[in-house]
Amino acid sequence: MLKILFIIGSGSFIGGIARYLTSRYIQNTLISAFPYGTFVVNILGCFLIGLFFGISERGNLINAEWRLFLTVGFCGGFTTFSTFANENVALLRDGNFFYFALYTGLSVFLGLMATYLGNLTIKLF
């Protein structure tokens, strides 16, 4: 059990750092009230988790430990629902109702589509 926790924790550590750097870079590049950094990170993370689960379902391409490292660890650390929720509250508080609706709607729709496309990408190849 300790080995599994270390595997997940390592993936989460790397994913969290990757999220911070990616989100910060995007948000500093695209100055806007819209939270592009978290949006891009979450959609990319959805695509990656679909890709990783597709790989793990395809056969013996990755073992269970790598699947945990990549999905629960890395993708779990890379994506962030709590930041998404906090940014939505800030948009509402600031009266940015259009950005709130756009951010929420696109995040859910594109997140689901990205996960599906990641999985489909593996099944097609």
QUISUL-V34743 format. One record per helix or strand of 2 or more residues. SS is the DSSP state (H for helix, E for strand). FROM is the first residue (numbers start at 1). TO is the last residue. If there is no record, write none. Layout:
# QUISUL-V34743
SS:FROM:TO, SS:FROM:TO
This chain:
# QUISUL-V34743
H:2:29, H:36:57, H:64:78, H:81:93, H:97:124
